[in-house]
Amino acid sequence: MSPRPYRLGQRQAATEQTRARILTAARELLAESTGFSGFSIDAVAHKADVARMTVYHQFGSKIGLLEALSDFLAAQGGMEHLADAFRRPEPLDALDEYITVFSRFWNADRLVMRRLRALAALDPDFEHVIRARDERRRQGIGVIVRRLVEQHGRPGPEAIDEVINVLFTLIGFECFDTLAGPTRSIQEVAPVVQQLARAAIGLNAEQFPTSSTGHISAERGEDEGKCFGAGMC
């Protein structure tokens, strides 16, 4: 038997280990008090103890590295559960689940997320990656809002765009980070956002109380979940 498949497997494993080491180094660089402002391919390569060209070979460009880092953070933050929100037959339950999943994600690595988003205001590569993911989050909200209109008649047609904008803000990192502050837990923050979301939609909180998001129903929304279940950091 030829040793070629074995060598290929070893090579693939080594490549994956190198990729993981680079992504870990990028995340650690952003977490450092002095390293995040000097984030670059060279700095990440130095931190990971690899050649600069190794980073380019793995990710192609700085944007490619940032996309992969965002996927890495999304996986660590449990964003694969976002698809569960779109499987909920009741759109209010879907909205609650959507908020809960994003709250967990924002809370998973708040310092790094804060710096990623701060650098988006200064660096066009960071801005490109963050803006694209924010847009996917907005699209996911739009799917849920259209289902609310179909099933509950709210919001009214003239208010749909404004409600999407408000929900987009409420479910964003900046809102979560402000509400959480230094001491509040996700268990305290997520219900507040859910209540604010209902107010924005124009639904009575007593008539439509926030739901428990522990049970997952797998009916409508399978395709929507596949579309929005990943890459939304």
N, C-alpha and C positions, 0 to 999 in steps of 0.2 A: 504493500500500500504506500502510495506516495506521501511524503511528509508535508507536501504543499498545503493541503487544507488546514493542517495543524498550525503551520507557520502563519497562514492567513488569519486564523483565529487569534493567535498571539498578537499579531500586528493590530488587529481590530481592537482587542482589549487594551493594548497600549495606547492606541489613538483615543479611545474613550476615556481612559485615565488622564491623559494629557488634557483633553477637553474639559473634564471635570475640574482638574487642578487650575486651569486658567479661569474658569467661571468662579470658582471659590476665591481665587486671588482678586478678581474684579469686584466681587461682593465685599471682601475684606478691605479693599482699598477705599471703597465708598464709605465704609463704616468708620474708618480712621479719622481722627479729628483734623489731621493735616493732609491726608492723602487724597480726599475726595475732590478738592479744588484743582488738583493737578492730574486728574484722571486722563489717561492716554494709553494708546497701544503700548508704548515703551514702558510706561509705569506698570501696566498690568503684566507685561512680559517679565519685567524685573521681579515683580512680586511673586510670580509663578515659577521663577527660575527656569524660563525657557527663552529661546531666541525670539526676537521680534517677528521674524518671518514665520515662526511656528504659529503665532497668533493669527497672522494673515492667512496661513494655509488652512487653519481650522475654521475661521469665521469670515474670511474674505475682505472685511473692512471693519471700521469702527462701528458702523451701523449694524453690521452683521453680529458683532460681539454684543452690542447692546440688546439686539433682538433676542439672542440666545440667553443673555443674562436675565432679561425680562421673563422668558419662558422658564428659566431655572427658578426664579423667585415665585412665579405663578405655581409651579409644581410644589414647591415647599409650602406655599400658602394655601394649598387645598383648592385651587381654582378648578380642578377637574369636577368638583361637585356643582359647578354652576349649571351644568346640563340638567341637574335635578330640578332646578327652578322651572324650566320650560316643560317638564313632564307633568307639572301640576295642572289638573283640569280647571281649578278655580284660579283666575288671574290674580286675585288678591293674595292667595297663598303663594303664587309664583313670585309676586313682588316681594313678599316677606322673605322668601327663600333667597331671592336675588340680593336683597339687602344684607341678609345674614352671611352669605358666602363672601360678599365683598368686605364686610366688616371683619371677618376672620382673616381675609387676605391682607387688608390694610394693617391689621394688628400684628401680623406674623413677623414683620421686619420693619417696624415703623421708621427707625433712623435711616436705614438705607433707602426706603421709599421716599422719605422726606428729601433726601439729598438728590436722588434721581430726578425728582420733579423740580427741585430748585435749579439743578443744572440745566433743565429743559428751557429755562428762561434765559440762559447764557450761551448755550452751545447748540447750534443748529442740528447736530446729529442726535443729541438727546431729545430735542424738541420733536424731530421727525418720528422717533420711536414712540414717545409718550403720546403725542397727538394721535397717531394711528390707533393706539390701544384705547385711548379715550373715546375715539369715534366708534370703536366696536362696542364699548360699554353703552354709548348713546343708542346705537342700533338695537342692542338687547332691550333697553328700556322702551324703545319705540314698539317692539314686538309686544311687550306686556301691556303697554297702554292701548294698543289697538284691540287687544283681547278684552280689556276692561270696557272699552267702548261697545264692543259686540255684546258682552254679557250683562253689563250694568248701565249702559247708556251714559257713562261718565268717563272722562270729561266730555263736555260738549264739543262739537266740531271746531268751533272758533277758538277753543282753548287748548287743543291738543298739542300744538307746537310749544306753547308756553309751559304746559305741564311737563312735557318731556325735558325742557330746559331746567325746570325747577328740580325734577327728580334726578337729573344728571348731576346737578350741584349737590343735592342732598346725599347722593350715593358716592360722591367723590372722596378722594383721600383727604383733601384739605378740610372738608366738613367733619369727617370722622376724626381726624387728628385734633381739631379744635374742640370737639365735644368730649373726646376722651381725656384730653389734657394729660397731666402727669400721673393721675391716680385712678381714673374711671376705667372699668373693665368693659369688655365687649358685651357682656350680659347687661350692663347698664346703658350702653350707647345704642346698640341695635334696636331695642324697642322704641327709643326716642325717635330715631330716624324713621322707623315704620309708622309711628303716629304722625309725624310731620308729613310723610308721604301721603297718607290718607287725607290729611287736611288739604294738601296741594291738589289732590284729585277731586276733592269736594264730596267725600264720603263720610258719613257720620261714624265716628270711632266706636260709639256704643252699638250701632246697628251692624257695623262690620268690624268687630274686634280683631286685633292682630292675632295671627294663628301661631300654633306651635309648629316648628319646622322640622320636627323629628321624623315624621312619616313622609315617605316619598311615594307618590303615585305615578305610575308609568303609563299614562294614556297620551293625550295630545301633547305635542311639543317635542317629539323625538328628533325630528329634523332640525328644529330651532335650537335644541340643546347641542347638537353636533356643530352648528354654526357658531354658537356663542360660548361654548363650554371651555375654551382654552384661549390663551394669548390675550387676555384682557387686563393686563396690568398697566 
